[in-house]
Amino acid sequence: MNITIKEKAEAMLNSKLTPGQFLRVFVKEGGCAGLTYGAEIAGEMKGGESVVHTAGAIRIVTDEASGKFLDGLVVDYSDELINGGLQFTNSNTKTTCGCGQSFNLQGFPKIEGGKCKT
């Protein structure tokens, strides 16, 4: 799986993650383009999750359904007042909404009637 963690995101994550913690990345329905990325720092994996990327002390964990959307993911960080925090983009993005918070990927499930169809 091809995931890139940019320098600012790497520095922020290295400062926040304690030993044993990881970044859980998931995809959920939302936004006008259909899908959004979400993330949280966690210390215990849930059933069906696996480590999909390791960069030094940073581990990215996701579930099988979300994993389909992580290839090509770029994780960056912004400390701006508006839209600050971790930012996720994907080189496989087919469409995005105007604010850039949601996406749809080429060759991946289609959104029909507000529901993700795999």
DSSP file (Angstrom, degrees, kcal/mol; ACC not computed):
  #  RESIDUE AA STRUCTURE BP1 BP2  ACC     N-H-->O    O-->H-N    N-H-->O    O-->H-N    TCO  KAPPA ALPHA  PHI   PSI    X-CA   Y-CA   Z-CA
    1    1 A M              0   0    0      0, 0.0     2,-0.9     0, 0.0    70,-0.1   0.000 360.0 360.0 360.0 132.9    0.0    0.0    0.0
    2    2 A N        +     0   0    0     51,-0.1    70,-3.0     2,-0.0    71,-0.6  -0.806 360.0 157.2 -96.8 102.3    1.4    3.4   -1.0
    3    3 A I  E     -a   73   0A   0     -2,-0.9     2,-0.5    69,-0.2    71,-0.2  -0.991  22.6-159.0-126.2 134.6    0.9    5.9    1.8
    4    4 A T  E     -a   74   0A   0     69,-2.7    71,-3.3    -2,-0.4     2,-0.6  -0.953   3.7-161.7-116.0 130.5    3.0    9.1    2.2
    5    5 A I  E     -a   75   0A   0     -2,-0.5    71,-0.2    69,-0.2    69,-0.1  -0.948  21.7-138.6-109.9 113.8    3.4   11.0    5.5
    6    6 A K     >  -     0   0    0     69,-3.0     4,-2.7    -2,-0.6     5,-0.2  -0.218  25.1-102.8 -69.6 161.9    4.6   14.5    4.8
    7    7 A E  H  > S+     0   0    0      1,-0.2     4,-2.4     2,-0.2     5,-0.2   0.862 119.2  48.6 -55.8 -44.9    7.3   16.1    7.1
    8    8 A K  H  > S+     0   0    0      2,-0.2     4,-2.2     1,-0.2    -1,-0.2   0.895 114.0  46.8 -66.4 -39.0    4.9   18.4    9.0
    9    9 A A  H  > S+     0   0    0     66,-0.3     4,-2.8     2,-0.2     5,-0.2   0.898 111.2  52.2 -67.9 -39.8    2.5   15.5    9.7
   10   10 A E  H  X S+     0   0    0     -4,-2.7     4,-2.5     2,-0.2    -2,-0.2   0.921 110.6  47.6 -61.7 -44.5    5.4   13.2   10.7
   11   11 A A  H  X S+     0   0    0     -4,-2.4     4,-1.5     2,-0.2    -2,-0.2   0.917 113.9  47.1 -63.6 -43.7    6.6   15.8   13.2
   12   12 A M  H  X S+     0   0    0     -4,-2.2     4,-1.4     2,-0.2     3,-0.2   0.936 114.1  46.6 -64.5 -46.3    3.2   16.3   14.7
   13   13 A L  H  X S+     0   0    0     -4,-2.8     4,-3.0     1,-0.2     3,-0.3   0.899 109.5  53.7 -64.9 -40.5    2.5   12.6   15.0
   14   14 A N  H  < S+     0   0    0     -4,-2.5    -1,-0.2    -5,-0.2    -2,-0.2   0.829 111.0  47.7 -62.6 -30.0    5.9   11.9   16.5
   15   15 A S  H  < S+     0   0    0     -4,-1.5    -1,-0.2    -3,-0.2    -2,-0.2   0.752 119.7  37.5 -80.8 -23.8    5.1   14.6   19.2
   16   16 A K  H  < S+     0   0    0     -4,-1.4     2,-0.3    -3,-0.3    -2,-0.2   0.809  95.9  85.8 -97.4 -35.3    1.6   13.2   19.9
   17   17 A L     <  -     0   0    0     -4,-3.0     3,-0.1    -5,-0.2     6,-0.0  -0.519  60.4-158.8 -75.6 129.9    2.0    9.4   19.7
   18   18 A T    >   -     0   0    0     -2,-0.3     3,-2.6     1,-0.1    -2,-0.1  -0.635  45.3 -67.3 -96.6 164.0    3.1    7.7   22.9
   19   19 A P  T 3  S+     0   0    0      0, 0.0    -1,-0.1     0, 0.0     3,-0.1  -0.255 126.0  20.6 -53.1 132.5    4.7    4.2   22.8
   20   20 A G  T 3  S+     0   0    0      1,-0.4     2,-0.2    -3,-0.1    -3,-0.0   0.212 100.1 114.0  92.2 -14.3    2.1    1.7   21.7
   21   21 A Q    <   -     0   0    0     -3,-2.6    -1,-0.4    20,-0.0     2,-0.3  -0.503  40.5-179.6 -88.7 161.4   -0.2    4.3   20.1
   22   22 A F  E     -C   42   0B   0     20,-2.6    20,-2.4    -2,-0.2     2,-0.6  -0.907  33.4 -99.1-147.5 171.4   -1.0    4.5   16.4
   23   23 A L  E     -Cd  41  60B   0     36,-2.9    38,-2.5    -2,-0.3     2,-0.6  -0.900  30.8-154.1-100.7 116.9   -3.0    6.6   13.9
   24   24 A R  E     -Cd  40  61B   0     16,-3.3    16,-1.9    -2,-0.6     2,-0.4  -0.817  12.9-169.4 -89.6 123.3   -6.3    4.9   13.0
   25   25 A V  E     +C   39   0B   0     36,-2.5    38,-0.4    -2,-0.6     2,-0.3  -0.953  10.9 169.6-115.5 134.0   -7.5    6.1    9.6
   26   26 A F  E     -C   38   0B   0     12,-2.6    12,-2.8    -2,-0.4     2,-0.4  -0.936  26.6-134.9-140.5 162.0  -11.0    5.3    8.4
   27   27 A V  E     +C   37   0B   0     -2,-0.3     2,-0.3    10,-0.2    10,-0.2  -0.961  26.8 172.2-119.5 136.2  -13.3    6.3    5.5
   28   28 A K  E     -C   36   0B   0      8,-2.4     8,-2.8    -2,-0.4     2,-0.2  -0.937  39.3 -90.3-138.1 162.0  -17.0    7.1    6.0
   29   29 A E  E    S+C   35   0B   0     -2,-0.3     6,-0.3     6,-0.2     2,-0.3  -0.483  70.6 105.8 -69.7 141.5  -19.8    8.4    4.0
   30   30 A G  E  >  +C   34   0B   0      4,-1.7     4,-0.5     1,-0.2    73,-0.2  -0.859  35.7  54.0 162.8 166.0  -20.1   12.2    4.0
   31   31 A G  T >4 S-     0   0    0     -2,-0.3     3,-0.6     1,-0.2    -1,-0.2   0.097  90.3 -73.0  72.6 169.3  -19.6   15.5    2.2
   32   32 A C  T 34 S+     0   0    0      1,-0.2    -1,-0.2     2,-0.1    64,-0.0   0.684 130.6  55.5 -76.4 -16.7  -21.0   16.3   -1.2
   33   33 A A  T 34 S-     0   0    0     -3,-0.2    -1,-0.2     2,-0.2    -2,-0.2   0.596 115.1-112.4 -90.7 -11.6  -18.5   14.1   -3.0
   34   34 A G  E << S+C   30   0B   0     -3,-0.6    -4,-1.7    -4,-0.5     2,-0.3  -0.082  82.2  56.0 117.5 -36.1  -19.6   11.0   -1.0
   35   35 A L  E     -CE  29 103B   0     68,-1.4    68,-2.5    -6,-0.3     2,-0.3  -0.957  51.7-170.5-134.8 149.3  -16.7   10.0    1.2
   36   36 A T  E     -C   28   0B   0     -8,-2.8    -8,-2.4    -2,-0.3     2,-0.3  -0.978  21.3-125.5-135.3 151.7  -14.5   11.5    3.9
   37   37 A Y  E     -C   27   0B   0     64,-0.4     2,-0.3    -2,-0.3   -10,-0.2  -0.718  27.0-174.7 -89.7 146.0  -11.4   10.4    5.7
   38   38 A G  E     -C   26   0B   0    -12,-2.8   -12,-2.6    -2,-0.3     2,-0.3  -0.943   0.9-174.2-133.9 159.3  -11.3   10.4    9.5
   39   39 A A  E     +C   25   0B   0     -2,-0.3     2,-0.3   -14,-0.2   -14,-0.2  -0.995   7.9 175.6-152.9 153.2   -8.5    9.7   11.9
   40   40 A E  E     -C   24   0B   0    -16,-1.9   -16,-3.3    -2,-0.3     2,-0.5  -0.983  33.9-113.9-154.3 151.9   -7.9    9.3   15.6
   41   41 A I  E     +C   23   0B   0     -2,-0.3     2,-0.3   -18,-0.2   -18,-0.2  -0.765  47.4 166.9 -86.3 131.5   -5.0    8.4   17.8
   42   42 A A  E     -C   22   0B   0    -20,-2.4   -20,-2.6    -2,-0.5     3,-0.1  -0.891  37.4-156.8-141.6 168.8   -5.6    5.1   19.5
   43   43 A G  S    S+     0   0    0     -2,-0.3     2,-0.4   -22,-0.2    -1,-0.1   0.499  78.0  56.1-125.5 -12.0   -3.8    2.4   21.5
   44   44 A E  S    S-     0   0    0    -22,-0.1    -1,-0.2     0, 0.0     2,-0.2  -0.990  75.2-132.0-128.8 130.8   -5.9   -0.7   21.0
   45   45 A M        -     0   0    0     -2,-0.4     2,-0.2    -3,-0.1     3,-0.1  -0.498  19.7-134.9 -77.3 146.9   -6.8   -2.2   17.7
   46   46 A K    >   -     0   0    0     -2,-0.2     3,-1.8     1,-0.1    -1,-0.1  -0.531  40.9 -74.3 -91.7 164.5  -10.4   -3.2   17.0
   47   47 A G  T 3  S+     0   0    0      1,-0.3    -1,-0.1    -2,-0.2     3,-0.1  -0.344 120.0  22.4 -58.5 137.0  -11.4   -6.5   15.4
   48   48 A G  T 3  S+     0   0    0      1,-0.3    16,-0.8    15,-0.1    -1,-0.3   0.442  96.2 122.3  84.8   0.1  -10.7   -6.6   11.7
   49   49 A E  E <   +F   63   0B   0     -3,-1.8    -1,-0.3    14,-0.2     2,-0.3  -0.633  34.4 176.5 -94.5 154.8   -8.1   -3.9   11.8
   50   50 A S  E     -F   62   0B   0     12,-2.2    12,-2.1    -2,-0.2     2,-0.5  -0.978  38.8 -95.9-149.2 160.7   -4.5   -4.2   10.7
   51   51 A V  E     +F   61   0B   0     -2,-0.3    10,-0.3    10,-0.2     3,-0.1  -0.690  38.9 173.3 -77.7 123.5   -1.3   -2.1   10.3
   52   52 A V  E     +     0   0B   0      8,-2.8     2,-0.3    -2,-0.5     9,-0.2   0.531  63.5  20.6-110.0 -10.7   -1.2   -0.9    6.7
   53   53 A H  E     -F   60   0B   0      7,-1.3     7,-2.9   -51,-0.1     2,-0.4  -0.960  55.8-170.7-159.4 139.3    1.8    1.5    6.9
   54   54 A T  E     +F   59   0B   0     -2,-0.3     2,-0.3     5,-0.2     5,-0.2  -0.999   7.2 173.0-132.5 131.9    4.8    2.0    9.2
   55   55 A A  E >   -F   58   0B   0      3,-2.8     3,-2.1    -2,-0.4     2,-0.3  -0.848  68.6 -57.9-137.4  98.5    7.1    5.0    9.0
   56   56 A G  T 3  S-     0   0    0     -2,-0.3    -1,-0.0     1,-0.3     0, 0.0  -0.523 123.2 -14.0  64.5-124.4    9.6    5.0   11.9
   57   57 A A  T 3  S+     0   0    0     -2,-0.3     2,-0.5    -3,-0.1    -1,-0.3   0.478 117.6  99.8 -86.9  -2.8    7.5    5.0   15.1
   58   58 A I  E <   - F   0  55B   0     -3,-2.1    -3,-2.8   -36,-0.1     2,-0.4  -0.739  50.3-176.1 -91.3 124.6    4.3    6.0   13.2
   59   59 A R  E     - F   0  54B   0     -2,-0.5   -36,-2.9   -38,-0.3     2,-0.5  -0.963  12.8-153.3-116.9 137.2    1.9    3.2   12.5
   60   60 A I  E     -dF  23  53B   0     -7,-2.9    -8,-2.8    -2,-0.4    -7,-1.3  -0.950  15.7-172.2-109.4 127.8   -1.3    3.6   10.4
   61   61 A V  E     +dF  24  51B   0    -38,-2.5   -36,-2.5    -2,-0.5     2,-0.3  -0.913  10.2 161.8-119.3 142.6   -4.1    1.1   11.2
   62   62 A T  E     - F   0  50B   0    -12,-2.1   -12,-2.2    -2,-0.4     2,-0.2  -0.963  35.5-105.6-151.4 168.7   -7.3    0.7    9.4
   63   63 A D  E  >  - F   0  49B   0    -38,-0.4     4,-2.2    -2,-0.3   -14,-0.2  -0.503  41.0-102.7 -91.9 167.9  -10.2   -1.8    8.9
   64   64 A E  H  > S+     0   0    0    -16,-0.8     4,-0.8     1,-0.2    -1,-0.1   0.888 118.6  51.1 -60.5 -42.8  -10.6   -3.8    5.7
   65   65 A A  H >4 S+     0   0    0      1,-0.2     3,-0.6     2,-0.2    -1,-0.2   0.909 114.8  42.4 -64.0 -42.5  -13.4   -1.7    4.2
   66   66 A S  H >4 S+     0   0    0      1,-0.2     3,-2.2     2,-0.2     4,-0.2   0.816 100.5  72.6 -72.9 -30.1  -11.5    1.6    4.6
   67   67 A G  H >X S+     0   0    0     -4,-2.2     3,-1.4     1,-0.3     4,-0.5   0.783  84.3  67.9 -56.1 -29.5   -8.2    0.0    3.4
   68   68 A K  T << S+     0   0    0     -4,-0.8    -1,-0.3    -3,-0.6    -2,-0.2   0.727 103.5  45.5 -62.0 -21.4   -9.6   -0.1   -0.1
   69   69 A F  T <4 S+     0   0    0     -3,-2.2    -1,-0.3    -4,-0.2    -2,-0.2   0.334  95.9  75.0-105.3   4.7   -9.4    3.8   -0.1
   70   70 A L  T X4  +     0   0    0     -3,-1.4     3,-2.3    -4,-0.2     2,-0.3   0.654  59.9 107.8 -97.5 -15.9   -6.0    4.3    1.4
   71   71 A D  T 3< S+     0   0    0     -4,-0.5    21,-0.3     1,-0.3   -68,-0.2  -0.479  92.1  18.9 -65.2 125.5   -3.7    3.4   -1.5
   72   72 A G  T 3  S+     0   0    0    -70,-3.0    19,-1.6     1,-0.3    -1,-0.3   0.441  92.0 153.9  92.6   2.2   -2.2    6.7   -2.8
   73   73 A L  E <   -aB   3  90A   0     -3,-2.3   -69,-2.7   -71,-0.6     2,-0.5  -0.394  28.5-161.7 -68.6 137.9   -3.1    8.5    0.5
   74   74 A V  E     -aB   4  89A   0     15,-3.2    15,-2.1   -71,-0.2     2,-0.6  -0.991   3.9-158.2-119.9 123.8   -1.0   11.5    1.4
   75   75 A V  E     +aB   5  88A   0    -71,-3.3   -69,-3.0    -2,-0.5   -66,-0.3  -0.903  21.7 163.5-104.4 122.8   -1.1   12.6    5.1
   76   76 A D  E     - B   0  87A   0     11,-2.9    11,-2.9    -2,-0.6     2,-0.4  -0.752  25.1-135.8-127.6 176.4   -0.1   16.2    5.8
   77   77 A Y  E     - B   0  86A   0      9,-0.3     2,-0.4    -2,-0.2     9,-0.2  -1.000  11.9-170.3-139.6 139.2   -0.6   18.6    8.7
   78   78 A S  E     - B   0  85A   0      7,-2.0     7,-3.8    -2,-0.4    -2,-0.0  -0.992  13.9-165.0-127.7 136.6   -1.6   22.3    8.8
   79   79 A D        +     0   0    0     -2,-0.4     5,-0.1     5,-0.2     4,-0.1   0.132  48.1 132.0-103.4  20.0   -1.5   24.5   11.9
   80   80 A E        -     0   0    0      3,-0.2     4,-0.3     5,-0.1    -2,-0.1  -0.354  66.4-122.4 -68.3 152.1   -3.7   27.1   10.3
   81   81 A L  S    S+     0   0    0      2,-0.1     2,-0.5     1,-0.1     3,-0.4   0.906 100.7  49.3 -62.7 -44.1   -6.6   28.5   12.4
   82   82 A I  S    S-     0   0    0      1,-0.2    -2,-0.1     0, 0.0    -1,-0.1  -0.865 129.8  -0.4-102.0 131.3   -9.2   27.5    9.8
   83   83 A N  S    S+     0   0    0     -2,-0.5    -1,-0.2     1,-0.2    -3,-0.2   0.768  93.6 155.7  62.7  29.0   -9.0   23.9    8.4
   84   84 A G        +     0   0    0     -3,-0.4    -5,-0.2    -4,-0.3     2,-0.2  -0.345  26.8  57.0 -78.1 166.2   -6.0   23.1   10.6
   85   85 A G  E    S-B   78   0A   0     -7,-3.8    -7,-2.0    -2,-0.1    -5,-0.1  -0.642  98.4 -11.6 111.4-168.7   -5.1   19.6   11.7
   86   86 A L  E     -B   77   0A   0     -9,-0.2     2,-0.4    -2,-0.2    -9,-0.3  -0.419  64.0-159.5 -66.0 140.6   -4.3   16.4    9.7
   87   87 A Q  E     -B   76   0A   0    -11,-2.9   -11,-2.9    -2,-0.1     2,-0.5  -0.986   2.6-158.0-127.8 135.7   -5.1   16.7    6.1
   88   88 A F  E     +B   75   0A   0     -2,-0.4     2,-0.3   -13,-0.2   -13,-0.2  -0.949  15.9 166.6-118.9 127.9   -5.7   13.7    3.7
   89   89 A T  E     -B   74   0A   0    -15,-2.1   -15,-3.2    -2,-0.5     2,-0.4  -0.921  17.4-153.1-130.5 161.0   -5.4   13.8    0.0
   90   90 A N  E >   -B   73   0A   0     -2,-0.3     3,-1.8   -17,-0.2   -17,-0.2  -0.991  16.9-145.1-140.9 129.8   -5.3   10.9   -2.5
   91   91 A S  T 3  S+     0   0    0    -19,-1.6   -19,-0.1    -2,-0.4   -18,-0.1   0.655 101.8  61.1 -66.6 -15.0   -3.7   10.8   -5.9
   92   92 A N  T 3  S+     0   0    0    -21,-0.3    14,-2.0   -23,-0.1    -1,-0.3   0.325  74.5 136.4 -92.1   7.3   -6.5    8.5   -7.1
   93   93 A T  E <   -G  105   0B   0     -3,-1.8    12,-0.3    12,-0.2     3,-0.1  -0.339  31.5-177.0 -62.6 129.2   -9.2   11.0   -6.4
   94   94 A K  E    S+     0   0B   0     10,-3.3     2,-0.3     1,-0.4    11,-0.2   0.857  70.1   0.9 -90.0 -46.0  -11.8   11.2   -9.1
   95   95 A T  E     -G  104   0B   0      9,-1.9     9,-1.8   -62,-0.1    -1,-0.4  -0.981  60.9-170.2-141.9 152.6  -13.9   14.1   -7.7
   96   96 A T  E     -G  103   0B   0     -2,-0.3     7,-0.2     7,-0.2     2,-0.1  -0.921  27.8-109.4-133.8 164.0  -13.8   16.3   -4.6
   97   97 A C    >   -     0   0    0      5,-1.4     3,-1.1    -2,-0.3     5,-0.0  -0.393  41.7 -96.0 -85.4 172.6  -16.2   18.8   -3.1
   98   98 A G  T 3  S+     0   0    0      1,-0.3    -1,-0.1    -2,-0.1    -2,-0.0   0.817 124.8  46.7 -59.9 -33.8  -15.6   22.5   -3.2
   99   99 A C  T 3  S-     0   0    0      1,-0.0    -1,-0.3     0, 0.0     0, 0.0   0.568 106.8-125.4 -87.5  -7.9  -14.1   22.6    0.3
  100  100 A G  S <  S+     0   0    0     -3,-1.1    -2,-0.1     2,-0.1    -1,-0.0   0.598  78.9 114.7  78.2  11.2  -11.8   19.6   -0.4
  101  101 A Q  S    S+     0   0    0    -65,-0.1   -64,-0.4   -14,-0.0     2,-0.3   0.656  71.7  41.3 -90.4 -16.4  -13.2   17.7    2.6
  102  102 A S        +     0   0    0    -66,-0.1    -5,-1.4     2,-0.0     2,-0.3  -0.875  65.6 177.5-130.1 165.4  -14.8   14.8    0.8
  103  103 A F  E     -EG  35  96B   0    -68,-2.5   -68,-1.4    -2,-0.3     2,-0.3  -0.921  23.2-145.1-153.8 170.5  -13.9   12.7   -2.3
  104  104 A N  E     - G   0  95B   0     -9,-1.8   -10,-3.3    -2,-0.3    -9,-1.9  -0.960  26.3-136.1-144.2 137.3  -14.7    9.9   -4.6
  105  105 A L  E >   - G   0  93B   0     -2,-0.3     3,-1.7   -12,-0.3   -12,-0.2  -0.756  21.3-107.1-103.6 142.1  -12.0    7.7   -6.1
  106  106 A Q  T 3  S+     0   0    0    -14,-2.0    -1,-0.1    -2,-0.3   -14,-0.0  -0.400 104.5  10.0 -60.1 130.8  -11.7    6.5   -9.7
  107  107 A G  T 3  S+     0   0    0      1,-0.3    -1,-0.3    -2,-0.1     3,-0.1   0.575 107.7 108.2  77.1   9.8  -12.6    2.8  -10.0
  108  108 A F  S <  S-     0   0    0     -3,-1.7    -1,-0.3     1,-0.2   -39,-0.0  -0.547  80.4 -49.7-112.2 179.4  -13.9    2.5   -6.4
  109  109 A P        -     0   0    0      0, 0.0     2,-0.3     0, 0.0    -4,-0.3  -0.065  57.0-128.8 -51.6 146.5  -17.5    2.2   -5.0
  110  110 A K  E     -H  117   0C   0      7,-1.2     7,-3.0    -3,-0.1     2,-0.6  -0.674  11.4-125.6 -96.4 151.4  -20.1    4.6   -6.3
  111  111 A I  E     +H  116   0C   0     -2,-0.3     2,-0.5     5,-0.2     5,-0.2  -0.882  32.4 176.9 -98.0 119.5  -22.4    6.6   -4.2
  112  112 A E  E >   -H  115   0C   0      3,-2.6     3,-1.7    -2,-0.6    -2,-0.0  -0.984  68.5 -13.9-126.9 121.7  -26.0    6.1   -5.1
  113  113 A G  T 3  S-     0   0    0     -2,-0.5    -1,-0.1     1,-0.3     3,-0.1   0.821 127.5 -55.2  59.9  32.0  -28.8    7.8   -3.2
  114  114 A G  T 3  S+     0   0    0      1,-0.2     2,-0.4   -84,-0.0    -1,-0.3   0.477 117.3 107.4  82.6   1.3  -26.4    8.7   -0.4
  115  115 A K  E <  S-H  112   0C   0     -3,-1.7    -3,-2.6   -86,-0.0     2,-0.5  -0.928  72.2-120.3-118.8 140.4  -25.3    5.2    0.2
  116  116 A C  E     -H  111   0C   0     -2,-0.4     2,-0.6    -5,-0.2    -5,-0.2  -0.637  25.9-159.7 -77.1 123.7  -21.9    3.7   -0.7
  117  117 A K  E      H  110   0C   0     -7,-3.0    -7,-1.2    -2,-0.5    -1,-0.0  -0.925 360.0 360.0-108.5 114.2  -22.3    0.7   -3.2
  118  118 A T              0   0    0     -2,-0.6    -1,-0.1    -9,-0.2    -7,-0.1   0.446 360.0 360.0 -94.5 360.0  -19.4   -1.6   -3.3
